[in-house]
């Protein structure tokens, strides 16, 4: 289960969201499009799962909101996954493909299909076969995607098309944004726990 899955559930059930007003409006729009049955299916998604030597999670082992990148403190990143037994950790959340060796484990961030952060266009994903990992990109037919998207009444459609379909967020801009968010998140966490 990803962070936005949880946000949609919370919005549907009338709980407050800890998002920017812009993001909250988007999440509430999605929640209003779903049925109770669809929300129930979202609630049934596991936070993480394991298969053989692979541990799959959205962000880190015990929550779907923690932001980290290879720029962050390696000791802190290791602490996020210290209880994980599998040697290969597959995550997403930051929309940025990377491989990070944390001692006896290796983290692979698969990137993002719909909102990739990259210096090259294309949907990002990770191919895994026999403990071999390949970062992949698939070029999307932009005109077809835009035509399909324009059939919706999404509030921020034109902004989304300009930012994520016609263009991509560069790796350097992504790291700048994510590293700032990671620091802000750590400060909030310390305040809440002091």
C-alpha positions in Angstrom: 0.0 0.0 0.0 1.4 3.4 -1.0 1.1 6.6 0.9 -1.5 8.0 -1.5 -3.6 4.8 -1.2 -3.7 5.5 2.6 -4.5 9.2 1.9 -7.4 8.2 -0.3 -8.8 5.9 2.4 -8.4 8.7 5.0 -10.1 11.2 2.7 -13.0 8.8 1.9 -13.5 8.2 5.7 -13.4 11.9 6.5 -10.1 11.9 8.4 -7.8 14.9 8.2 -4.9 14.8 5.8 -1.4 16.1 6.4 -0.9 17.3 2.8 -0.5 20.6 1.0 -3.9 22.2 0.1 -3.1 21.4 -3.6 -2.3 17.7 -2.8 -5.3 17.4 -0.5 -7.7 18.6 -3.3 -6.3 16.0 -5.6 -6.6 13.2 -3.1 -10.2 14.2 -2.2 -11.1 14.3 -5.9 -9.8 10.7 -6.2 -11.7 9.6 -3.0 -14.9 11.1 -4.3 -14.6 8.9 -7.5 -14.4 5.6 -5.6 -17.0 3.4 -4.0 -17.0 1.9 -0.6 -16.2 -1.5 -2.2 -13.1 0.0 -3.9 -12.0 1.6 -0.7 -12.3 -1.8 1.0 -9.9 -3.3 -1.6 -7.4 -0.5 -1.0 -7.6 -1.2 2.8 -6.8 -4.8 2.1 -3.5 -4.0 0.4 -0.5 -5.1 2.5 2.0 -2.5 3.8 4.7 -4.8 2.5 5.3 -8.4 1.3 8.1 -10.9 0.9 8.8 -13.5 -1.7 11.9 -15.7 -1.5 15.0 -13.3 -1.2 12.9 -10.2 -2.0 11.2 -7.7 0.4 8.8 -5.4 -1.3 7.6 -2.1 0.3 6.4 1.3 -0.8 8.8 3.4 1.2 10.4 1.6 4.2 9.7 -1.6 6.1 7.1 -0.2 8.6 5.5 2.7 6.9 4.7 4.1 3.5 5.6 7.7 4.0 9.3 7.9 5.0 11.4 9.6 2.4 15.0 8.5 1.8 17.5 8.8 -1.1 21.1 7.7 -1.5 22.0 11.3 -0.4 20.7 10.5 3.2 22.7 9.1 6.1 23.5 5.5 5.4 23.3 4.5 9.1 19.7 6.0 9.2 18.7 4.1 6.0 20.1 0.8 7.4 18.0 1.4 10.6 14.8 1.5 8.4 15.5 -2.1 7.3 17.4 -3.6 10.2 14.6 -6.2 10.9 14.4 -7.3 7.3 15.9 -10.7 6.6 15.7 -10.7 2.8 18.9 -9.5 1.0 17.0 -7.6 -1.7 14.7 -4.7 -0.9 12.5 -3.3 -3.6 10.8 0.0 -2.9 9.4 3.1 -4.7 7.8 6.2 -3.1 10.4 8.7 -4.3 9.7 8.1 -8.0 13.5 7.9 -8.6 15.4 4.9 -9.8 18.4 4.0 -7.7 20.5 1.1 -6.3 21.9 1.4 -2.8 24.1 -1.1 -1.0 23.5 -1.0 2.7 25.9 -3.8 3.8 24.3 -7.2 3.7 21.3 -5.9 1.8 20.8 -4.0 -1.5 17.9 -1.5 -2.0 16.5 -1.0 -5.5 14.0 1.8 -6.0 12.0 0.9 -9.1 11.1 4.5 -9.9 7.6 5.4 -11.2 5.4 4.6 -14.1 3.2 7.7 -14.1 5.4 10.4 -12.5 9.0 9.4 -12.9 11.9 11.7 -11.8 14.5 11.2 -14.6 16.6 13.0 -17.1 15.1 10.8 -19.7 11.4 10.4 -20.6 9.6 7.2 -20.1 7.7 5.1 -17.6 10.2 3.6 -15.1 10.2 0.1 -13.7 12.4 -2.7 -12.5 12.9 -6.1 -14.1 14.0 -8.9 -11.7 15.1 -12.3 -12.9 17.2 -14.8 -11.0 18.6 -12.1 -8.6 19.5 -9.9 -11.6 18.1 -6.4 -11.6 17.6 -4.2 -14.6 16.2 -0.6 -14.4 13.9 -0.2 -17.4 12.1 2.7 -19.1 9.2 2.4 -21.5 8.5 5.2 -23.9 4.8 6.3 -23.6 2.8 7.6 -26.5 2.2 11.1 -25.1 -0.5 12.0 -27.5 -2.5 8.9 -26.7 -2.0 9.4 -23.0 -3.1 13.0 -23.1 -6.2 12.1 -25.2 -7.1 9.5 -22.6 -6.5 11.8 -19.7 -8.7 14.6 -21.3 -11.7 12.3 -20.9 -11.6 13.0 -17.1 -12.5 15.9 -15.0 -9.4 15.8 -12.9 -8.9 19.2 -11.2 -5.3 19.7 -12.1 -5.3 17.9 -15.5 -3.4 20.5 -17.5 -0.8 21.0 -14.8 -0.3 17.2 -14.6 0.0 16.9 -18.4 2.6 19.7 -18.6 4.7 18.5 -15.7 4.6 14.7 -16.0 3.4 13.8 -19.5 5.0 16.4 -21.8 8.0 16.8 -19.5 9.8 15.1 -16.6 11.2 16.3 -13.3 15.0 16.1 -13.7 17.1 14.0 -11.4 18.8 17.1 -9.9 15.5 18.8 -9.2 14.1 15.6 -7.7 17.1 15.2 -5.3 16.8 18.8 -4.3 13.1 18.5 -3.6 13.3 15.0 -1.9 16.3 15.8 0.2 14.5 18.9 1.5 11.4 16.9 2.2 13.4 14.2 4.0 14.9 16.8 6.4 11.5 18.4 7.0 10.1 14.9 7.7 12.9 14.1 10.2 12.3 17.5 12.0 8.5 16.7 12.3 9.2 13.2 13.6 11.6 14.6 16.3 9.0 17.2 17.4 6.2 14.6 17.6 8.4 12.2 19.6 9.9 14.7 22.1 
